[in-house]
Amino acid sequence: MGLLGRGSRDDRSGTFDALVVGLGNPGSQYARTRHNVGEECVRVLAATVGAELKAGRDSASTADVRLAGRRVILAFPSTFMNESGKAVAALMRRHGLRDANRLLVVHDELDLPPGTVRVKSGGGLGGHNGLRSITERTGTQDYLRVRIGVGKPPSKDRGADHVLSKVPAAEREILDIGVRLAADAVIELLENGPAAAMNRFNGS
């Protein structure tokens, strides 16, 4: 059974099947930093179907698209990372997405090497402020995650520096590959579900 269960593929009723959120910070000073790889992923997904994220309600830029036969909202919160849950909870309420398995969050991951992509269903928050905010606002941490590795900082006290500073060109190329791979992971989740996505992306 896929991500959303049976019966929702190619549903033309006007309801949404899933909310895919890419995390990051708003503002040009944060663009292309390690913390914004989640945002980059949802923009790649939008571009694949000729759509563009546009500012709107619910403290987010969004696009209504079809991916893998599903009607999906792509979203990038316009709040800072530690308030990401404000947009996520509002979008889920407005579009009637009550099940945690209809929420898919793409985010940066310090505990993975740069460019590595892993799929996860629920679990801990790993100290990630965006995930913490989403969990607090939605009341669950059982949502799906696509994690894009950005590598560990040189020391624990330089974590913020690491994720918010500009990335050296060679590493940036690796992250770009990871962002595109994460977009593939989102499609796999929508099309074939968590088990298939984990089998494909978590084995290498």
C-alpha positions in Angstrom: 0.0 0.0 0.0 1.3 3.5 -0.9 1.8 6.5 1.2 -1.8 7.5 1.3 -3.5 4.1 1.2 -5.7 2.9 -1.6 -8.2 4.9 -3.5 -6.7 8.3 -3.5 -4.5 8.1 -6.7 -5.9 10.4 -9.4 -8.7 11.6 -7.2 -10.5 14.4 -9.0 -12.7 15.4 -6.0 -10.7 18.5 -5.3 -9.3 17.3 -2.0 -5.5 17.2 -1.4 -3.6 14.0 -0.8 -0.5 15.3 0.9 1.4 18.4 2.1 5.1 18.4 1.2 7.0 21.0 3.2 10.5 22.1 2.5 12.2 23.7 5.6 14.5 26.8 5.6 14.7 30.4 6.5 13.2 33.2 4.4 15.3 36.0 2.9 18.1 36.2 0.3 20.8 36.0 2.9 19.8 32.4 3.7 19.4 31.2 0.1 21.7 28.3 -0.8 22.8 27.8 2.8 22.8 24.3 4.3 19.7 25.0 6.3 17.6 25.7 3.2 18.1 22.5 1.2 14.5 21.5 2.1 13.2 24.7 0.5 15.3 24.0 -2.6 13.8 20.5 -2.8 10.2 21.7 -3.0 11.2 24.3 -5.6 12.8 21.6 -7.7 9.6 19.6 -7.4 7.5 22.5 -8.4 9.7 23.2 -11.4 9.4 19.6 -12.6 5.7 20.2 -13.3 6.1 23.9 -14.4 4.7 25.4 -11.2 6.1 28.0 -8.9 5.7 28.6 -5.2 3.7 31.8 -4.6 3.2 33.7 -1.4 -0.2 33.3 0.1 -2.1 32.6 3.2 -1.0 30.5 6.2 2.5 32.1 6.5 3.8 30.1 3.5 4.6 30.1 -0.2 2.7 27.3 -1.8 2.0 25.5 -5.1 -1.0 23.2 -5.9 0.5 20.5 -8.1 0.0 16.9 -9.3 2.9 14.6 -8.5 2.9 10.8 -9.0 -0.9 10.9 -9.6 -1.5 12.7 -6.3 -2.8 16.2 -5.7 -0.2 17.8 -3.5 0.5 21.1 -1.8 4.1 22.1 -1.9 5.0 24.6 0.7 7.9 26.7 2.1 7.0 28.5 5.4 7.7 32.2 5.3 8.5 32.2 9.0 11.9 31.5 10.4 12.8 27.9 10.9 11.9 27.7 14.6 8.3 28.8 13.7 7.8 26.4 10.8 5.0 24.6 12.6 2.7 27.7 12.4 2.4 27.3 8.6 2.3 23.5 8.6 -0.5 23.3 11.2 -2.5 26.0 9.4 -2.2 24.3 6.0 -3.1 20.9 7.3 -6.2 22.4 9.0 -7.4 24.4 6.0 -7.0 21.5 3.6 -8.4 18.8 5.9 -5.1 16.8 6.1 -5.6 15.1 9.5 -3.4 12.1 9.1 0.3 12.3 9.9 1.2 10.1 6.9 -0.2 12.9 4.7 2.6 15.3 5.9 6.0 15.0 4.4 8.8 17.3 5.6 12.1 17.8 3.7 14.9 19.1 5.9 18.6 19.4 6.4 20.3 16.7 8.6 23.6 17.3 10.4 24.0 13.6 11.2 24.3 12.6 7.5 27.3 13.3 5.2 26.7 16.1 2.7 24.3 15.1 -0.2 23.2 11.8 1.5 19.4 11.3 1.4 17.4 9.2 3.8 13.7 8.6 4.3 12.2 8.3 7.8 8.8 7.8 9.2 8.3 9.5 12.6 11.0 9.2 15.3 12.9 11.8 17.2 13.6 15.4 16.3 17.4 15.3 16.5 17.6 18.8 17.9 16.1 20.3 14.7 14.2 23.5 15.5 12.0 23.2 12.4 10.9 19.7 13.3 10.4 20.7 16.9 8.0 23.5 15.9 6.1 21.2 13.6 5.7 18.6 16.3 4.6 21.2 18.8 2.0 22.8 16.5 0.6 19.6 15.0 0.7 17.4 18.1 2.5 14.5 16.4 6.0 13.5 15.3 4.7 10.6 13.2 5.0 12.5 9.9 7.3 11.4 7.1 10.7 13.0 6.6 13.1 13.2 3.8 16.5 14.1 5.3 19.2 15.7 3.3 22.7 15.4 4.8 24.7 18.6 5.3 27.4 17.1 7.5 28.5 17.9 11.0 29.9 21.3 12.1 33.6 21.4 13.2 32.4 21.7 16.8 29.0 21.5 18.6 29.1 25.2 19.4 29.4 26.1 15.7 26.2 24.4 14.6 24.3 27.6 13.7 27.3 28.9 11.8 27.5 25.7 9.9 23.9 25.6 8.6 23.6 29.4 8.0 26.9 30.2 6.3 27.6 30.1 2.6 28.7 26.7 1.3 32.1 26.2 -0.5 31.5 25.5 -4.3 32.7 21.9 -4.3 30.3 21.0 -1.4 27.5 23.0 -2.9 27.7 20.8 -6.0 27.3 17.7 -3.7 24.3 19.3 -2.0 22.7 20.1 -5.3 22.8 16.4 -6.2 21.3 15.6 -2.8 18.5 18.1 -3.4 17.6 16.4 -6.7 17.8 13.0 -5.0 15.5 14.2 -2.2 13.0 15.3 -4.9 13.1 11.7 -6.3 12.6 10.4 -2.7 9.4 12.5 -2.4 8.1 11.1 -5.7 8.9 7.6 -4.5 7.0 8.2 -1.2 4.0 9.6 -3.0 4.0 6.8 -5.6 4.9 3.7 -3.7 4.9 4.5 0.1 7.4 4.6 2.9 8.6 1.0 2.8 9.5 1.2 -0.9 11.2 4.6 -0.4 13.2 3.4 2.6 14.3 0.3 0.7 15.5 2.5 -2.3 17.1 5.4 -0.4 18.2 4.0 2.9 20.2 1.0 1.7 23.3 2.7 0.3 
